[in-house]
Amino acid sequence: MSDIAVTGLGLLTAAGADVGSTWRRVCSGIPTAALDPLLGDVPLSCRVPGFDAKARLGRDAWRMDRFAHLALAAAREAVADAGLDPASWDGARVGVVVGVGTESKDTIVPAVQKYIDRAFASVSPLTVPRAMANAPAAEIGIALGAYGPSMAVTTACASGATALGVGRDLLLAGRCDIVLAGGTEAPCHPVTSLSFSQMGALSTRVDDPEGASRPFDADRDGFVLAEGAGILVLERAKDARARRASPHAYFCGYGSSTDGYHYAAAHPEGVGIERAYRAALADAGLEPADIGHINAHGTATPMNDRIEGATLGRLFHGRPPAVTSTKGVTGHTLGAAGAVEAALSVLTLRHQLIPPTANLDNLDPGIDLDVVAKVPRQCRVETVASNSFGFGGHNAVLILRRA
């Protein structure tokens, strides 16, 4: 077993603009979805409350789009939480891996409109640097003096989890001593919303915004678009001990796979999900019975929740451990989801508390899972599996162990 210590957490979600407030709101089970007239076709979203980028990040905030703002703010919180000082670390040994599901529409769409209007001179020279998928990773490196390997990882809604797996690999390979890894997304844009709406992926429960995101519920009808970021500080366990850090948890297993089936739909039998799970378990030296809790992908889309539930039931021989989907509170942060949920899984281990799945009034009879609902569940949890799946058939499973 090759454990990697999680020594710092940074979170910005619709549940709160830092780790503490996010955790409290997620544990309350109170949804964050609200009407969002800026989105037009399906005017529902989950946005980070009270986040002032200039106040939080300083004068350089002007040159970044929102997905970079969120990532940098989360990275700074995570580094401070880890007790690290960028002014004194060896930046050449610090890596950055940030998952992003899509490029930023905030800059690209206005630039395209200016092109259509033939207002060529008004297209900003920063259009590409602001919107490119690697901008969040680049801005973290610039701001914090992280000069090691730096990259964006894009596996759709599995991006944040995949980024954590890549970060772990960099540490195990000896290429870095510290890695800031996670995901970010700011997808609350009319174009993104319209695209998901056209494919029938979004909840249309506009008459009941707070009840719109309903993972595993019989009446679910799609997800709610959300913004957010999660960054975790990863170090080799021996290095964390050497500097007398107190790990929040240990990242002990990672598995990934591709369905090779469809550009948007999951394999109906969940074979790729199962492959990723078995790879993560083997990496951690564990069996399914060793997992004490699952932080599920649980998007609240009708088909995906059913496939995930059936796959977990088969993998765990009909008796999966307690399951939750925090997307009932936070909405679906797309490329950030895997990292946000990994951080919440770490907090579950730390507090021995499983957050509830919001809006679960009637469990889908076709989903035979022990889904935590209504109120958080206090119980002894030693290991958590956090799984994420994305368009293109990308699957990623993280296994975290109590420190």
C-alpha positions in Angstrom: 0.0 0.0 0.0 1.4 3.4 -1.0 -0.4 6.0 1.0 -0.4 9.7 0.1 -1.3 12.1 2.8 -4.0 14.7 2.3 -2.7 17.6 4.3 -4.8 20.6 3.1 -8.3 21.2 1.8 -9.8 24.2 -0.1 -13.4 24.4 -1.2 -15.7 26.9 -2.8 -19.2 25.6 -3.7 -22.8 26.9 -3.7 -22.8 25.6 -0.1 -20.2 28.0 1.0 -17.1 30.0 -0.1 -14.7 27.9 2.1 -14.3 24.5 3.7 -16.1 25.1 6.9 -19.2 26.7 5.5 -19.5 24.2 2.7 -19.3 21.3 5.2 -21.9 22.7 7.5 -24.4 23.4 4.6 -23.8 20.0 3.1 -24.4 18.3 6.4 -27.6 20.3 6.9 -29.0 18.8 3.7 -30.4 22.2 2.7 -30.2 22.5 -1.1 -28.7 25.6 -2.7 -30.4 25.6 -6.1 -32.1 28.8 -7.0 -33.7 30.6 -9.9 -31.1 32.1 -12.2 -32.7 34.3 -14.9 -29.3 34.7 -16.6 -29.5 31.1 -17.9 -32.7 31.6 -19.9 -34.0 28.2 -21.1 -33.7 26.3 -17.7 -33.2 29.2 -15.2 -31.7 27.1 -12.3 -28.2 27.1 -10.9 -26.1 26.7 -7.8 -23.6 29.6 -7.5 -20.9 30.3 -4.9 -22.4 32.8 -2.4 -20.6 36.0 -1.4 -17.4 35.4 -3.4 -15.6 38.7 -4.3 -12.7 37.7 -6.5 -10.9 41.0 -6.3 -11.2 41.1 -2.5 -10.0 37.5 -2.1 -7.3 37.3 -4.8 -6.1 40.9 -5.2 -5.2 43.0 -8.2 -4.4 40.1 -10.5 -8.0 38.9 -10.4 -8.9 41.2 -13.4 -7.1 39.0 -15.9 -8.8 35.7 -14.9 -12.1 34.1 -15.7 -14.3 32.8 -12.9 -13.1 29.2 -13.1 -9.6 30.4 -12.4 -10.8 32.7 -9.6 -12.4 29.7 -7.9 -9.4 27.4 -8.3 -6.9 29.9 -7.0 -9.0 30.8 -4.0 -9.4 27.1 -3.2 -5.7 26.5 -3.7 -4.8 29.3 -1.3 -7.1 27.9 1.3 -5.7 24.4 0.9 -2.1 25.6 1.2 -2.8 27.6 4.3 -4.7 24.6 5.8 -1.7 22.4 5.2 0.5 24.8 7.1 2.7 25.4 4.0 4.4 28.7 3.1 4.9 29.2 -0.6 7.6 31.8 0.2 9.8 29.1 1.7 9.0 25.9 -0.2 11.1 24.5 -3.1 8.8 25.5 -5.9 10.5 23.3 -8.4 9.2 20.3 -6.4 5.6 21.5 -6.2 3.2 20.3 -8.9 -0.3 21.5 -9.9 -3.0 19.4 -11.5 -6.4 20.9 -12.0 -9.4 19.1 -13.7 -11.6 21.2 -15.9 -14.6 19.8 -17.7 -15.0 22.6 -20.4 -13.2 25.8 -21.3 -14.5 29.1 -20.0 -17.5 30.5 -21.9 -17.3 33.8 -20.1 -14.6 35.0 -22.5 -15.1 32.8 -25.6 -18.7 33.5 -26.3 -18.4 37.4 -26.2 -15.3 37.1 -28.4 -17.2 35.0 -31.0 -20.0 37.5 -31.0 -17.5 40.3 -31.6 -16.1 38.3 -34.5 -19.6 37.8 -36.0 -20.2 41.5 -35.6 -16.9 42.1 -37.4 -15.7 44.2 -34.4 -12.2 42.6 -34.7 -10.3 45.3 -33.0 -12.4 44.8 -29.8 -11.5 41.1 -29.4 -9.2 41.0 -26.4 -5.6 39.5 -26.8 -6.3 37.7 -23.5 -9.2 35.7 -25.0 -7.2 32.5 -25.3 -5.1 32.8 -22.1 -8.2 33.5 -20.0 -10.4 30.8 -21.5 -8.0 27.9 -22.0 -8.5 24.9 -19.8 -5.0 25.1 -18.3 -5.5 28.7 -17.1 -6.5 27.7 -13.5 -3.4 25.5 -13.1 -1.2 28.2 -14.6 -2.6 30.9 -12.4 -2.1 28.7 -9.3 1.5 28.2 -10.3 2.1 31.9 -10.9 0.5 33.0 -7.7 2.0 30.4 -5.4 5.4 29.8 -6.9 4.7 26.2 -7.9 7.3 25.5 -10.6 7.0 21.7 -11.0 4.8 19.8 -13.4 1.6 21.8 -14.0 -1.3 20.6 -16.2 -5.0 20.6 -16.8 -6.8 17.2 -16.9 -10.0 16.9 -18.9 -12.2 13.9 -18.5 -15.5 15.6 -18.4 -17.3 15.2 -15.0 -14.6 12.9 -13.8 -11.9 15.6 -14.3 -11.5 16.6 -10.6 -11.1 12.9 -9.5 -8.7 12.1 -12.4 -6.6 15.2 -11.5 -6.2 13.8 -8.0 -5.1 10.4 -9.4 -2.6 12.1 -11.6 -1.3 14.1 -8.7 -0.9 11.0 -6.6 1.0 9.3 -9.5 3.4 12.3 -9.7 4.2 11.9 -6.0 4.7 8.1 -6.2 7.0 8.5 -9.2 9.1 11.0 -7.2 8.6 13.8 -9.6 7.2 16.1 -6.9 7.2 16.5 -3.2 3.9 18.4 -3.0 1.0 18.4 -5.4 -1.9 20.8 -5.4 -4.6 18.8 -7.2 -8.3 19.1 -7.7 -10.9 20.6 -10.1 -12.8 23.8 -10.9 -15.7 24.8 -13.1 -17.8 27.9 -13.7 -20.4 26.6 -16.1 -23.4 28.8 -15.3 -23.6 30.3 -18.7 -26.5 30.4 -21.1 -24.7 28.4 -23.8 -23.7 25.6 -21.5 -27.2 25.5 -19.9 -28.9 25.5 -23.3 -26.7 22.6 -24.5 -27.4 20.4 -21.5 -31.1 21.4 -21.7 -31.3 20.3 -25.3 -30.0 16.9 -24.4 -32.5 16.6 -21.6 -29.9 16.4 -18.8 -31.1 19.3 -16.6 -33.9 19.3 -14.1 -36.8 21.5 -15.2 -38.3 21.8 -11.8 -38.4 25.6 -12.0 -41.5 25.8 -9.8 -39.5 24.2 -7.0 -35.8 25.2 -7.3 -34.6 23.8 -4.0 -36.2 20.5 -4.8 -34.7 20.3 -8.3 -31.6 18.2 -7.6 -32.9 14.8 -6.4 -30.2 12.1 -6.6 -31.6 8.5 -6.5 -35.1 9.8 -5.9 -37.9 8.2 -7.9 -39.0 11.7 -9.1 -35.6 12.9 -10.3 -35.5 14.6 -13.7 -31.9 15.8 -14.2 -29.1 17.8 -12.5 -28.8 21.4 -11.6 -25.8 23.3 -13.1 -23.4 24.5 -10.5 -20.0 26.2 -10.1 -17.3 25.4 -7.6 -13.7 24.3 -7.0 -11.9 21.9 -4.7 -8.2 21.7 -4.3 -6.4 19.2 -2.1 -2.7 19.3 -0.9 -1.1 15.9 -1.4 2.2 14.8 0.0 4.0 11.5 0.5 3.1 10.3 4.0 6.7 10.2 5.1 7.2 13.7 4.0 4.2 14.9 5.9 5.5 13.2 9.0 8.9 14.7 8.6 7.5 18.2 8.7 5.1 17.2 11.5 2.0 17.8 9.5 -1.3 16.3 10.7 -2.9 14.6 7.7 -6.7 14.8 7.3 -6.7 11.4 5.6 -4.7 9.1 3.4 -5.3 8.7 -0.4 -4.6 5.0 -0.7 -6.1 3.9 -4.0 -7.0 5.1 -7.4 -8.5 3.5 -10.5 -9.7 4.8 -13.8 -11.2 3.3 -17.0 -13.1 4.2 -20.1 -16.3 2.6 -21.2 -15.5 2.8 -24.9 -19.2 2.8 -25.5 -20.8 6.2 -26.2 -19.8 9.8 -26.3 -22.5 10.9 -23.7 -24.2 7.8 -22.2 -22.7 5.5 -19.6 -22.4 1.8 -20.5 -25.8 0.4 -19.5 -24.2 -2.5 -17.5 -21.7 -0.2 -15.8 -18.7 -2.4 -16.9 -16.3 0.6 -17.0 -17.4 1.7 -13.5 -16.7 -1.7 -12.2 -13.3 -1.8 -13.8 -12.3 1.5 -12.2 -13.5 0.3 -8.8 -11.6 -3.0 -9.0 -8.5 -1.2 -10.1 -8.8 1.3 -7.2 -9.4 -1.6 -4.7 -6.4 -3.5 -6.0 -4.2 -0.4 -5.8 -5.3 0.1 -2.2 -4.9 -3.6 -1.3 -8.5 -3.8 -0.3 -11.7 -5.8 -0.9 -15.2 -4.4 -1.5 -16.1 -5.4 2.1 -13.4 -3.0 3.4 -15.2 0.1 2.1 -17.2 1.8 4.8 -18.9 4.5 2.8 -19.4 5.6 -0.8 -19.6 9.2 -1.9 -21.5 8.5 -5.1 -21.5 10.4 -8.4 -25.3 10.6 -8.1 -26.2 13.3 -10.6 -30.0 12.9 -10.4 -30.3 12.0 -14.0 -32.7 9.2 -14.5 -30.5 6.7 -16.3 -27.1 7.4 -14.7 -28.3 7.0 -11.1 -29.9 3.7 -12.1 -26.7 2.4 -13.7 -24.6 3.6 -10.8 -26.9 1.9 -8.3 -27.0 -1.4 -10.1 -23.3 -1.4 -10.6 -22.6 -0.7 -6.9 -25.1 -3.4 -5.9 -23.3 -6.0 -8.1 -19.8 -5.0 -7.1 -20.6 -5.1 -3.4 -22.6 -8.4 -3.7 -25.9 -6.8 -3.0 -24.8 -5.0 0.2 -23.1 -1.8 -0.6 -22.1 0.4 2.4 -23.9 3.6 3.2 -24.1 5.9 0.1 -24.6 9.6 -0.3 -24.7 12.1 -3.1 -23.9 15.6 -2.0 -25.1 17.0 -5.4 -28.5 17.3 -3.8 -27.1 20.3 -1.9 -24.3 21.6 -4.2 -25.7 20.8 -7.6 -23.4 19.3 -10.3 -20.1 21.1 -10.6 -19.1 19.1 -13.6 -15.3 19.0 -13.8 -14.9 20.1 -10.2 -17.3 17.5 -8.8 -14.7 14.7 -8.2 -12.4 17.0 -6.3 -15.2 18.7 -4.3 -16.6 15.2 -3.3 -13.1 13.9 -2.5 -12.7 16.8 -0.1 -16.1 16.1 1.4 -15.1 12.4 1.8 -12.0 13.5 3.7 -14.3 15.5 6.0 -16.5 12.5 6.5 -13.5 10.5 7.7 -12.4 13.3 9.9 -15.7 13.9 11.5 -17.1 10.4 11.3 -20.2 11.9 9.8 -21.9 11.0 6.5 -23.8 14.0 5.0 -27.4 13.3 3.8 -28.6 13.1 0.2 -30.9 16.2 -0.1 -34.4 15.8 -1.6 -34.5 12.1 -1.3 -38.2 11.6 -0.5 -38.8 8.3 -2.3 -35.9 6.1 -3.2 -36.2 4.7 -6.7 -37.4 1.2 -6.3 -34.9 0.1 -8.9 -32.0 1.3 -6.8 -31.2 -1.1 -4.0 -28.8 1.1 -1.9 -28.6 2.3 1.7 -28.7 6.0 0.8 -28.3 8.4 3.7 -31.2 10.9 3.6 -32.8 13.7 5.5 -30.2 13.9 8.3 -26.5 13.1 8.5 -25.5 9.7 9.8 -22.9 9.4 12.6 -21.0 6.2 12.3 -17.6 4.7 12.3 -16.0 5.0 8.9 -12.4 3.9 8.1 -12.4 4.0 4.3 -14.4 5.9 1.7 -14.7 5.4 -2.0 -15.5 8.5 -4.0 -16.5 7.8 -7.6 -17.0 10.1 -10.6 -18.1 9.5 -14.2 -18.0 11.7 -17.3 -19.1 12.1 -20.9 -17.0 9.9 -23.2 -17.2 7.1 -20.7 -14.5 8.3 -18.3 -14.6 6.7 -14.9 -12.5 7.5 -11.8 -12.6 6.0 -8.3 -10.7 7.3 -5.3 -10.2 5.4 -2.1 -9.4 7.4 1.1 -8.5 6.1 4.5 -8.9 7.6 7.9 -5.8 9.2 9.3 
